[in-house]
Amino acid sequence: MLYFRNIFVREIPRDTAVPPPAAAEADEGFVPLFNGRDLAGWTGGGGYAAEDGKIVVHPERGGGNLYTEKEYADFVLRFEFKLTPAANNGLGIRAPLEGDAAYAGMELQILEDGSPVYWGLKPYQYHGSIYGVVPARRGVLRPVGEWNTEEVTARGRRITVAVNGVVLVDADIDAASAGGTIDGNEHPGLKRESGHIGFLGHGSVLEFRNIRIKELR
């Protein structure tokens, strides 16, 4: 005679692939930067993981930055992000793999700037700002836990940042830094013409998805 008891089952989800860009975006030349299954094409970032079609930041697993292996010069980057309370990250553009991307490249703030812990922020520290160089318009982030959309355009010396369909930054970085930057620091990365794109960890949990890019020729 045979008996069984305490039988449990756990379904193992299949790898989640990111769907291709919508037909209109594909016709425009957008391609995925993240395949939804793993971090192929990216480097660094011990605290970043591919989960259910998203890049999820787990700071308890390690910090650091997650960069594209490829370098980009002029481009339109689109992605979605979901913040947790007081979440802090950054988007590095035209950045080298070494050094502080906020100065060696450019860092666009990713920040849950409505949190009370950030009541003392400088104008150039709010979400969407080019850190230390150009302040962003405020008041467009959706409530914590909801997905936001972001589009970043880098075309020559002009950088544009739009969140949830609203332009927060539209700046000529040469003009913005003429005579010195507003944080009073050197930003040699403003002169770079190309570099890596990266998510810059600051010890917070948050998520990214639907990351796609169009290179501008």
ROSE-4610 file (N, C-alpha, C; in Angstrom, 1 decimal, always signed):
// ROSE-4610
residu = [M/M/M/L/L/L/Y/Y/Y/F/F/F/R/R/R/N/N/N/I/I/I/F/F/F/V/V/V/R/R/R/E/E/E/I/I/I/P/P/P/R/R/R/D/D/D/T/T/T/A/A/A/V/V/V/P/P/P/P/P/P/P/P/P/A/A/A/A/A/A/A/A/A/E/E/E/A/A/A/D/D/D/E/E/E/G/G/G/F/F/F/V/V/V/P/P/P/L/L/L/F/F/F/N/N/N/G/G/G/R/R/R/D/D/D/L/L/L/A/A/A/G/G/G/W/W/W/T/T/T/G/G/G/G/G/G/G/G/G/G/G/G/Y/Y/Y/A/A/A/A/A/A/E/E/E/D/D/D/G/G/G/K/K/K/I/I/I/V/V/V/V/V/V/H/H/H/P/P/P/E/E/E/R/R/R/G/G/G/G/G/G/G/G/G/N/N/N/L/L/L/Y/Y/Y/T/T/T/E/E/E/K/K/K/E/E/E/Y/Y/Y/A/A/A/D/D/D/F/F/F/V/V/V/L/L/L/R/R/R/F/F/F/E/E/E/F/F/F/K/K/K/L/L/L/T/T/T/P/P/P/A/A/A/A/A/A/N/N/N/N/N/N/G/G/G/L/L/L/G/G/G/I/I/I/R/R/R/A/A/A/P/P/P/L/L/L/E/E/E/G/G/G/D/D/D/A/A/A/A/A/A/Y/Y/Y/A/A/A/G/G/G/M/M/M/E/E/E/L/L/L/Q/Q/Q/I/I/I/L/L/L/E/E/E/D/D/D/G/G/G/S/S/S/P/P/P/V/V/V/Y/Y/Y/W/W/W/G/G/G/L/L/L/K/K/K/P/P/P/Y/Y/Y/Q/Q/Q/Y/Y/Y/H/H/H/G/G/G/S/S/S/I/I/I/Y/Y/Y/G/G/G/V/V/V/V/V/V/P/P/P/A/A/A/R/R/R/R/R/R/G/G/G/V/V/V/L/L/L/R/R/R/P/P/P/V/V/V/G/G/G/E/E/E/W/W/W/N/N/N/T/T/T/E/E/E/E/E/E/V/V/V/T/T/T/A/A/A/R/R/R/G/G/G/R/R/R/R/R/R/I/I/I/T/T/T/V/V/V/A/A/A/V/V/V/N/N/N/G/G/G/V/V/V/V/V/V/L/L/L/V/V/V/D/D/D/A/A/A/D/D/D/I/I/I/D/D/D/A/A/A/A/A/A/S/S/S/A/A/A/G/G/G/G/G/G/T/T/T/I/I/I/D/D/D/G/G/G/N/N/N/E/E/E/H/H/H/P/P/P/G/G/G/L/L/L/K/K/K/R/R/R/E/E/E/S/S/S/G/G/G/H/H/H/I/I/I/G/G/G/F/F/F/L/L/L/G/G/G/H/H/H/G/G/G/S/S/S/V/V/V/L/L/L/E/E/E/F/F/F/R/R/R/N/N/N/I/I/I/R/R/R/I/I/I/K/K/K/E/E/E/L/L/L/R/R/R]
num = [1/1/1/2/2/2/3/3/3/4/4/4/5/5/5/6/6/6/7/7/7/8/8/8/9/9/9/10/10/10/11/11/11/12/12/12/13/13/13/14/14/14/15/15/15/16/16/16/17/17/17/18/18/18/19/19/19/20/20/20/21/21/21/22/22/22/23/23/23/24/24/24/25/25/25/26/26/26/27/27/27/28/28/28/29/29/29/30/30/30/31/31/31/32/32/32/33/33/33/34/34/34/35/35/35/36/36/36/37/37/37/38/38/38/39/39/39/40/40/40/41/41/41/42/42/42/43/43/43/44/44/44/45/45/45/46/46/46/47/47/47/48/48/48/49/49/49/50/50/50/51/51/51/52/52/52/53/53/53/54/54/54/55/55/55/56/56/56/57/57/57/58/58/58/59/59/59/60/60/60/61/61/61/62/62/62/63/63/63/64/64/64/65/65/65/66/66/66/67/67/67/68/68/68/69/69/69/70/70/70/71/71/71/72/72/72/73/73/73/74/74/74/75/75/75/76/76/76/77/77/77/78/78/78/79/79/79/80/80/80/81/81/81/82/82/82/83/83/83/84/84/84/85/85/85/86/86/86/87/87/87/88/88/88/89/89/89/90/90/90/91/91/91/92/92/92/93/93/93/94/94/94/95/95/95/96/96/96/97/97/97/98/98/98/99/99/99/100/100/100/101/101/101/102/102/102/103/103/103/104/104/104/105/105/105/106/106/106/107/107/107/108/108/108/109/109/109/110/110/110/111/111/111/112/112/112/113/113/113/114/114/114/115/115/115/116/116/116/117/117/117/118/118/118/119/119/119/120/120/120/121/121/121/122/122/122/123/123/123/124/124/124/125/125/125/126/126/126/127/127/127/128/128/128/129/129/129/130/130/130/131/131/131/132/132/132/133/133/133/134/134/134/135/135/135/136/136/136/137/137/137/138/138/138/139/139/139/140/140/140/141/141/141/142/142/142/143/143/143/144/144/144/145/145/145/146/146/146/147/147/147/148/148/148/149/149/149/150/150/150/151/151/151/152/152/152/153/153/153/154/154/154/155/155/155/156/156/156/157/157/157/158/158/158/159/159/159/160/160/160/161/161/161/162/162/162/163/163/163/164/164/164/165/165/165/166/166/166/167/167/167/168/168/168/169/169/169/170/170/170/171/171/171/172/172/172/173/173/173/174/174/174/175/175/175/176/176/176/177/177/177/178/178/178/179/179/179/180/180/180/181/181/181/182/182/182/183/183/183/184/184/184/185/185/185/186/186/186/187/187/187/188/188/188/189/189/189/190/190/190/191/191/191/192/192/192/193/193/193/194/194/194/195/195/195/196/196/196/197/197/197/198/198/198/199/199/199/200/200/200/201/201/201/202/202/202/203/203/203/204/204/204/205/205/205/206/206/206/207/207/207/208/208/208/209/209/209/210/210/210/211/211/211/212/212/212/213/213/213/214/214/214/215/215/215/216/216/216/217/217/217]
x = [+0.9/+0.0/+0.9/+0.5/+1.3/+0.5/+1.1/+0.4/+1.2/+0.5/+1.1/+0.4/+1.2/+0.6/+1.6/+1.0/+1.8/+2.4/+1.6/+2.1/+1.8/+2.9/+2.8/+3.3/+2.9/+3.3/+3.6/+4.7/+4.9/+5.2/+4.4/+4.6/+5.7/+6.6/+7.8/+7.4/+7.4/+6.9/+7.9/+7.4/+8.3/+9.0/+10.2/+10.8/+9.9/+9.9/+9.0/+9.8/+9.4/+10.1/+9.4/+10.1/+9.5/+8.9/+7.7/+7.1/+7.9/+7.9/+8.6/+7.9/+8.6/+8.0/+6.8/+5.8/+4.6/+5.0/+4.1/+4.5/+4.9/+4.2/+4.5/+6.0/+6.3/+7.6/+8.7/+8.4/+9.3/+9.6/+8.5/+8.7/+9.6/+9.5/+10.4/+11.8/+12.1/+13.4/+13.8/+12.8/+13.0/+13.3/+14.2/+14.5/+14.6/+14.3/+14.4/+15.9/+16.0/+17.3/+17.4/+16.2/+16.1/+15.2/+15.7/+14.9/+13.9/+13.9/+12.8/+13.2/+14.2/+14.6/+15.8/+16.8/+18.1/+18.7/+19.9/+20.6/+21.7/+21.4/+22.2/+22.3/+23.5/+23.7/+23.9/+23.9/+24.2/+25.4/+26.0/+27.2/+27.1/+27.7/+27.7/+26.5/+26.2/+24.9/+24.6/+25.4/+25.1/+23.7/+23.1/+21.8/+20.7/+20.9/+19.9/+19.5/+18.3/+17.8/+16.7/+16.7/+15.6/+14.5/+13.3/+12.2/+10.9/+10.2/+8.9/+8.8/+9.8/+9.8/+10.3/+10.8/+11.2/+12.7/+13.3/+14.6/+14.3/+14.6/+14.2/+15.5/+15.5/+16.7/+16.5/+17.5/+17.5/+18.8/+18.8/+20.0/+20.6/+19.8/+20.4/+21.3/+21.2/+22.1/+23.4/+23.5/+24.6/+24.2/+25.1/+24.8/+25.4/+25.8/+26.5/+25.5/+26.1/+25.3/+25.2/+24.2/+23.9/+24.0/+25.0/+25.2/+25.0/+24.6/+24.6/+26.0/+26.2/+27.5/+27.9/+26.9/+27.1/+27.1/+27.8/+27.8/+26.9/+26.3/+25.3/+25.7/+25.4/+25.7/+24.4/+23.7/+22.4/+21.3/+20.3/+19.2/+18.0/+16.9/+15.7/+15.5/+15.4/+15.3/+13.9/+13.2/+11.9/+11.8/+11.3/+11.1/+10.0/+9.7/+8.7/+9.4/+9.0/+9.6/+8.5/+8.8/+7.9/+8.7/+8.3/+9.0/+8.4/+9.3/+8.8/+9.0/+8.5/+8.6/+10.1/+10.4/+11.7/+12.8/+12.3/+13.3/+14.2/+15.4/+16.5/+17.3/+17.4/+18.2/+18.6/+19.1/+19.5/+19.6/+19.5/+19.8/+21.0/+22.1/+23.3/+23.2/+23.7/+23.8/+25.1/+25.6/+27.0/+28.0/+27.9/+28.7/+29.8/+31.0/+32.0/+31.6/+32.3/+32.0/+32.6/+33.6/+34.3/+34.0/+34.1/+33.8/+32.4/+32.1/+30.8/+30.1/+29.0/+28.3/+27.7/+27.4/+26.9/+27.8/+29.1/+30.1/+30.9/+31.2/+32.0/+31.1/+29.8/+28.9/+27.8/+26.5/+25.4/+24.5/+23.9/+22.9/+21.6/+20.6/+19.2/+18.6/+18.1/+17.5/+16.3/+16.3/+15.2/+14.9/+13.8/+13.7/+12.2/+11.8/+10.5/+10.5/+10.6/+10.9/+9.8/+8.6/+7.6/+7.7/+8.7/+8.8/+9.3/+8.8/+9.3/+10.8/+11.5/+12.9/+13.6/+12.9/+13.6/+13.1/+12.5/+12.0/+13.1/+14.4/+15.4/+16.2/+15.6/+16.3/+16.7/+17.8/+18.2/+17.3/+17.1/+16.3/+16.8/+18.1/+18.7/+18.7/+18.0/+17.9/+16.6/+15.6/+14.3/+14.2/+13.3/+13.2/+13.2/+14.1/+14.2/+15.3/+15.8/+16.9/+18.1/+18.9/+20.3/+21.1/+21.5/+22.0/+23.1/+22.9/+23.9/+23.9/+23.1/+23.3/+21.9/+20.9/+19.6/+18.5/+17.7/+16.6/+15.4/+14.6/+13.4/+12.1/+11.1/+9.8/+9.3/+8.4/+8.0/+6.5/+6.0/+4.6/+4.0/+4.8/+4.2/+4.3/+5.0/+5.1/+3.8/+3.5/+2.3/+2.5/+1.4/+1.6/+2.5/+3.2/+4.1/+3.4/+4.1/+3.5/+2.8/+2.7/+2.1/+3.3/+3.1/+4.1/+4.1/+5.2/+5.5/+6.2/+5.9/+6.7/+7.7/+8.8/+9.8/+10.4/+10.7/+11.4/+12.5/+13.7/+14.9/+15.4/+15.6/+16.2/+17.6/+18.6/+19.9/+20.3/+20.3/+20.7/+21.7/+22.9/+24.0/+24.1/+24.0/+24.1/+22.8/+21.7/+20.4/+19.9/+19.4/+18.9/+17.4/+16.5/+15.1/+14.6/+13.9/+13.3/+11.9/+11.1/+9.6/+9.1/+8.3/+7.7/+6.2/+5.6/+4.2/+3.6/+4.3/+3.9/+4.2/+4.8/+5.1/+6.6/+7.0/+8.4/+8.9/+9.9/+10.5/+11.7/+12.5/+13.8/+13.9/+14.3/+14.6/+15.8/+17.0/+18.1/+19.3/+19.9/+21.2/+22.3/+23.0/+23.9/+25.1/+25.5/+26.5/+26.1/+24.9/+24.3/+24.1/+23.6/+23.3/+24.5/+25.7/+26.9/+27.8/+27.4/+28.3/+28.5/+29.8/+30.1/+30.0/+29.8/+29.8/+28.4/+28.4/+27.2/+26.5/+25.2/+24.5/+24.9/+25.5/+26.0/+27.4/+28.1/+29.4/+30.5/+30.2/+31.1/+31.5/+32.7/+33.1/+32.3/+31.8/+31.1/+31.7/+32.9/+33.5/+32.7/+31.8/+31.0/+30.1/+29.8/+29.0/+29.6/+30.9/+31.6/+31.6/+31.2/+31.3/+30.2/+30.6/+29.7/+29.0/+29.5/+28.9/+29.3/+28.6/+28.9/+27.8/+27.9/+27.0/+25.7/+24.6/+23.4/+23.3/+22.9/+22.9/+21.9/+21.5/+20.7/+21.7/+21.6/+22.6/+22.0/+22.5/+21.9/+22.3/+21.3/+21.5/+20.8/+20.8/+20.3/+18.8/+18.1/+16.6/+16.0/+14.9/+14.1/+13.3/+13.4/+12.4/+12.5/+11.7/+11.5/+11.5/+12.0/+12.0/+11.5/+10.8/+10.3/+10.2/+9.9/+9.7/+10.7/+12.0/+13.1/+13.5/+13.4/+13.7/+14.3/+15.1/+15.9/+15.9/+16.0/+16.2/+17.4/+18.4/+19.6/+19.3/+19.8/+19.7/+21.0/+20.9/+22.1/+22.3]
y = [-1.2/+0.0/+1.2/+2.3/+3.5/+4.7/+5.6/+6.8/+8.0/+9.1/+10.4/+11.5/+12.5/+13.6/+14.8/+16.0/+17.2/+17.5/+17.3/+17.5/+19.0/+19.6/+21.0/+21.2/+22.2/+22.5/+24.0/+24.4/+25.8/+25.9/+26.7/+26.9/+27.8/+27.4/+28.2/+29.0/+30.3/+31.1/+31.0/+31.1/+31.1/+32.5/+32.5/+33.8/+34.7/+36.0/+37.0/+37.8/+37.7/+38.5/+39.8/+40.8/+42.1/+42.1/+42.5/+42.6/+43.6/+43.4/+44.4/+45.7/+46.8/+48.1/+48.1/+49.0/+49.1/+49.4/+49.0/+49.2/+50.6/+51.6/+53.0/+53.3/+52.8/+53.1/+52.3/+51.1/+50.3/+51.0/+51.5/+52.3/+53.5/+54.1/+55.3/+54.9/+53.6/+53.2/+52.8/+52.7/+52.3/+50.8/+50.4/+49.0/+48.8/+47.6/+47.4/+47.5/+48.1/+48.0/+46.9/+46.3/+45.3/+44.2/+42.9/+41.9/+41.3/+41.7/+41.2/+39.9/+39.2/+37.9/+37.9/+38.7/+38.8/+40.1/+40.3/+41.6/+41.6/+40.8/+40.7/+42.1/+42.6/+43.9/+45.0/+44.6/+45.5/+45.0/+45.9/+45.5/+46.2/+45.5/+46.1/+45.8/+46.6/+46.6/+45.3/+45.0/+43.7/+43.7/+44.8/+44.9/+45.0/+44.8/+44.9/+43.4/+43.2/+41.9/+42.0/+41.0/+41.0/+40.1/+40.6/+39.9/+40.2/+39.2/+39.4/+40.6/+40.7/+41.7/+43.1/+43.2/+44.4/+44.3/+45.5/+45.6/+46.1/+45.3/+45.6/+45.8/+46.9/+47.2/+46.6/+45.8/+45.2/+45.6/+46.8/+47.3/+46.4/+45.5/+44.5/+43.5/+43.4/+42.4/+43.1/+44.3/+45.1/+46.4/+47.3/+48.6/+48.7/+49.9/+50.2/+50.6/+50.7/+51.2/+50.1/+50.2/+49.3/+50.0/+49.7/+50.4/+49.6/+50.2/+49.5/+49.2/+48.1/+47.8/+48.7/+49.1/+49.9/+51.4/+52.2/+53.6/+54.3/+55.4/+56.2/+57.6/+58.3/+59.7/+60.5/+60.6/+61.3/+60.2/+60.4/+59.3/+59.9/+59.1/+59.3/+58.0/+58.1/+57.0/+57.1/+56.0/+55.9/+54.7/+55.0/+53.9/+54.2/+53.2/+53.4/+53.1/+53.8/+53.5/+53.6/+52.8/+52.8/+53.1/+54.1/+54.5/+53.9/+53.7/+53.4/+54.7/+54.8/+56.0/+56.4/+57.6/+58.2/+57.6/+56.9/+56.2/+57.2/+56.8/+57.6/+56.8/+57.2/+56.5/+57.6/+57.3/+58.3/+57.6/+58.5/+58.0/+58.6/+57.8/+58.4/+58.3/+59.4/+59.5/+60.0/+59.5/+59.9/+59.7/+58.7/+58.4/+57.4/+57.6/+56.5/+55.4/+54.3/+53.2/+53.5/+54.4/+54.7/+56.1/+56.4/+57.7/+58.0/+59.1/+59.5/+60.1/+59.4/+59.8/+61.2/+61.7/+63.0/+64.1/+63.8/+64.7/+64.3/+63.0/+62.4/+62.2/+62.2/+62.1/+63.2/+62.8/+63.5/+62.6/+63.1/+62.3/+63.1/+62.4/+62.9/+62.3/+63.1/+62.6/+61.7/+60.6/+59.8/+59.7/+60.4/+60.6/+60.8/+60.2/+60.4/+61.6/+62.8/+64.0/+64.6/+64.0/+64.4/+64.0/+63.1/+62.5/+63.6/+63.6/+64.6/+64.6/+63.5/+63.4/+64.3/+64.8/+65.6/+67.1/+67.5/+68.9/+69.9/+69.6/+70.5/+70.5/+69.9/+69.7/+71.1/+71.0/+72.2/+72.1/+73.2/+73.1/+72.1/+71.9/+71.0/+69.5/+69.2/+67.8/+67.2/+67.9/+67.3/+66.3/+65.5/+64.5/+65.1/+64.5/+65.0/+66.0/+66.6/+67.6/+67.0/+67.8/+67.4/+67.8/+66.8/+67.1/+68.1/+69.1/+70.2/+71.2/+71.0/+71.9/+72.5/+71.8/+72.3/+71.8/+72.7/+72.3/+71.9/+71.0/+70.5/+71.1/+71.2/+71.5/+70.4/+70.8/+69.8/+69.5/+68.5/+68.3/+67.3/+66.5/+65.6/+64.1/+63.8/+62.4/+61.8/+60.6/+59.9/+59.4/+59.1/+58.6/+57.4/+57.3/+56.1/+54.8/+53.9/+52.6/+52.6/+53.7/+53.8/+54.0/+53.5/+53.6/+55.0/+55.5/+56.8/+56.5/+57.4/+57.3/+58.4/+58.1/+59.1/+59.0/+60.2/+60.3/+61.3/+60.8/+61.6/+61.7/+63.0/+63.2/+63.9/+63.3/+63.9/+64.2/+65.4/+65.8/+66.9/+66.5/+67.5/+68.1/+69.4/+70.1/+70.3/+69.8/+70.0/+68.7/+68.8/+67.7/+68.0/+67.1/+67.3/+66.1/+66.4/+65.4/+65.6/+64.6/+64.7/+63.5/+63.8/+62.8/+62.8/+61.7/+61.6/+62.6/+62.8/+63.7/+65.1/+65.5/+66.9/+67.2/+68.2/+68.5/+69.2/+68.6/+69.1/+69.9/+69.4/+70.1/+70.2/+71.3/+71.5/+72.6/+72.1/+72.9/+72.7/+73.8/+73.8/+73.7/+72.6/+72.4/+73.3/+73.8/+74.8/+76.1/+76.5/+77.8/+77.6/+76.4/+76.2/+76.3/+75.9/+75.8/+77.0/+77.9/+79.1/+79.9/+80.2/+80.9/+80.1/+78.8/+77.9/+77.3/+76.1/+75.4/+75.9/+75.6/+76.1/+75.5/+74.3/+73.7/+74.1/+74.8/+75.3/+74.3/+73.1/+72.1/+71.9/+71.3/+71.0/+69.8/+69.9/+68.9/+68.6/+68.0/+67.7/+66.8/+66.0/+65.1/+65.9/+67.1/+67.9/+68.0/+67.9/+68.0/+66.7/+65.6/+64.3/+64.3/+63.7/+63.5/+62.2/+61.2/+59.9/+59.2/+58.1/+57.3/+56.3/+55.7/+54.7/+55.3/+54.5/+54.9/+54.0/+54.5/+53.6/+54.1/+53.1/+53.4/+53.5/+54.5/+54.9/+54.6/+53.6/+53.2/+54.1/+54.3/+55.1/+54.4/+53.1/+52.3/+52.2/+52.4/+52.3/+51.2/+50.7/+49.8/+50.5/+50.2/+50.7/+49.8/+50.1/+49.2/+50.0/+49.3/+49.9/+48.9/+49.3/+48.4/+49.2/+48.4/+49.0/+50.0/+49.6/+50.4/+50.3/+51.4/+51.3/+52.6/+52.5/+53.6/+53.7/+55.0/+55.2/+56.1/+55.6/+56.4/+57.5/+58.7/+59.8/+59.9/+60.0/+60.1/+61.5]
z = [+0.0/+0.0/+0.0/-0.7/-0.8/-0.4/+0.4/+0.9/+0.4/+0.2/-0.1/+0.8/+1.2/+1.9/+1.8/+2.2/+2.1/+0.8/-0.2/-1.6/-2.0/-2.5/-2.8/-4.3/-4.9/-6.2/-6.3/-7.0/-7.3/-8.8/-9.4/-10.9/-11.1/-12.0/-12.4/-13.6/-13.5/-14.7/-15.8/-17.0/-18.2/-18.2/-18.9/-19.1/-19.9/-19.4/-20.0/-21.0/-22.2/-23.3/-23.4/-23.7/-24.0/-25.4/-25.5/-26.9/-27.7/-29.0/-29.8/-29.8/-30.1/-30.1/-31.0/-30.7/-31.5/-32.9/-33.8/-35.3/-35.6/-35.0/-35.4/-34.9/-33.7/-33.1/-33.9/-34.3/-35.1/-36.4/-37.0/-38.3/-38.1/-36.9/-36.6/-36.4/-36.1/-35.9/-34.5/-33.6/-32.2/-32.1/-31.3/-31.0/-29.5/-29.0/-27.5/-27.0/-25.8/-25.1/-24.1/-23.8/-22.8/-23.3/-23.2/-23.8/-22.9/-21.6/-20.7/-20.0/-20.5/-19.9/-19.0/-19.5/-18.8/-19.2/-18.7/-18.8/-20.0/-20.9/-22.1/-22.7/-23.1/-23.6/-22.6/-21.3/-20.2/-19.4/-18.7/-17.9/-16.5/-15.5/-14.1/-13.4/-12.3/-11.7/-10.9/-9.9/-9.2/-8.5/-8.3/-7.6/-8.6/-9.9/-10.9/-11.4/-11.6/-12.0/-13.0/-14.0/-14.9/-14.3/-14.1/-13.5/-14.2/-14.8/-15.4/-16.3/-17.2/-18.2/-17.7/-16.5/-15.9/-15.5/-15.4/-14.6/-13.2/-12.2/-10.9/-10.1/-9.3/-8.5/-7.1/-6.7/-5.4/-4.7/-4.0/-3.4/-2.3/-1.7/-0.7/-1.4/-2.7/-3.4/-3.9/-3.8/-4.2/-4.9/-4.9/-5.5/-6.9/-7.2/-8.5/-9.5/-10.7/-11.9/-12.9/-13.7/-14.8/-16.1/-16.9/-18.2/-19.4/-20.5/-21.8/-22.2/-22.8/-23.3/-24.5/-25.2/-26.4/-26.0/-26.7/-26.5/-27.5/-27.1/-27.9/-27.9/-29.0/-29.2/-29.1/-30.3/-30.3/-30.4/-29.7/-29.6/-29.0/-29.1/-28.4/-27.5/-26.2/-25.3/-24.7/-24.7/-24.0/-23.1/-21.9/-20.9/-19.9/-19.1/-18.0/-16.7/-15.7/-14.4/-13.3/-12.2/-11.1/-9.8/-9.1/-7.9/-6.6/-5.6/-4.3/-3.4/-2.2/-1.4/-1.2/-1.5/-1.4/-2.3/-3.4/-4.3/-4.9/-5.1/-5.7/-6.7/-7.9/-8.9/-9.9/-11.0/-12.0/-13.4/-14.4/-15.7/-16.3/-16.5/-17.0/-18.5/-19.2/-20.6/-21.0/-22.2/-22.7/-21.6/-20.8/-19.7/-19.9/-19.3/-19.3/-18.3/-18.4/-17.4/-16.0/-16.0/-14.8/-14.3/-13.0/-12.5/-12.2/-11.7/-11.3/-12.5/-12.9/-14.2/-14.1/-12.9/-12.8/-13.3/-13.3/-13.7/-14.9/-14.9/-16.0/-17.3/-17.1/-18.2/-17.8/-17.9/-17.4/-16.7/-15.6/-14.8/-14.8/-15.3/-15.3/-14.0/-13.2/-11.9/-12.1/-11.3/-11.2/-9.7/-9.2/-7.8/-7.4/-6.3/-5.8/-5.0/-5.7/-5.0/-4.2/-4.2/-3.3/-1.9/-1.6/-0.3/+0.7/+1.9/+2.9/+3.1/+2.9/+3.1/+2.1/+1.0/+0.0/+0.0/+1.2/+1.2/+1.0/+1.3/+1.2/-0.1/-1.2/-2.5/-3.1/-3.8/-4.7/-5.9/-6.7/-7.9/-8.9/-9.0/-10.0/-9.5/-8.4/-7.9/-8.1/-8.6/-8.7/-10.0/-10.0/-11.0/-12.4/-13.3/-14.6/-14.8/-13.8/-13.9/-14.4/-15.2/-15.4/-14.2/-13.5/-12.1/-12.1/-11.3/-11.1/-12.2/-13.3/-14.5/-14.9/-15.0/-15.5/-14.6/-13.9/-13.1/-14.0/-13.5/-14.2/-13.7/-14.5/-14.1/-13.2/-12.3/-11.2/-11.3/-10.6/-10.4/-11.4/-12.1/-13.1/-12.8/-11.7/-11.4/-10.9/-11.3/-10.8/-9.3/-8.6/-7.3/-7.2/-6.1/-5.8/-6.1/-6.8/-7.2/-8.5/-9.2/-10.5/-11.5/-12.7/-13.8/-14.4/-14.6/-15.3/-16.7/-17.6/-18.9/-19.0/-19.6/-19.8/-21.2/-21.8/-23.1/-22.9/-23.3/-23.3/-24.7/-25.2/-26.5/-26.3/-26.8/-26.9/-28.3/-28.7/-30.1/-30.1/-30.3/-30.2/-28.8/-28.7/-27.4/-26.7/-27.3/-26.8/-26.1/-24.9/-24.1/-23.7/-24.1/-23.7/-22.9/-21.8/-21.0/-20.8/-21.2/-21.0/-20.1/-19.2/-18.3/-18.3/-18.6/-18.7/-19.7/-20.7/-21.8/-21.6/-20.5/-20.2/-20.3/-21.0/-21.1/-19.8/-19.2/-18.0/-18.2/-19.2/-19.5/-21.0/-21.5/-22.9/-22.9/-23.0/-22.7/-23.6/-24.0/-24.6/-23.5/-23.4/-22.3/-22.3/-23.5/-23.6/-22.9/-23.3/-22.8/-21.3/-20.8/-19.4/-18.5/-19.1/-18.3/-18.6/-19.4/-19.7/-18.5/-18.2/-16.9/-15.7/-15.8/-14.6/-14.4/-13.9/-13.6/-12.3/-12.2/-11.0/-9.7/-9.8/-8.5/-8.2/-9.1/-8.8/-9.1/-9.6/-9.8/-11.3/-11.5/-12.8/-13.4/-14.6/-15.3/-16.6/-16.6/-17.9/-18.9/-18.3/-19.1/-20.1/-19.8/-20.7/-22.1/-22.2/-23.5/-24.2/-23.6/-24.3/-25.4/-26.5/-27.6/-27.6/-26.9/-26.8/-25.6/-25.3/-24.1/-23.8/-22.6/-22.3/-21.7/-21.7/-21.0/-19.8/-18.7/-17.5/-16.5/-15.6/-14.4/-13.3/-12.5/-11.5/-10.1/-9.5/-8.2/-7.0/-6.2/-5.0/-3.8/-3.8/-2.7/-2.5/-3.6/-3.6/-4.4/-4.0/-4.8/-5.8/-7.1/-8.1/-9.4/-10.4/-11.5/-12.8/-13.9/-15.2/-16.2/-17.2/-18.3/-19.6/-20.6/-22.0/-22.4/-22.3/-22.6/-24.1/-24.8/-26.2/-26.7/-27.8/-28.2/-29.7/-30.2/-31.6/-31.7/-32.5/-32.7/-33.7/-33.5/-34.5/-35.2/-36.5/-37.4/-37.9]
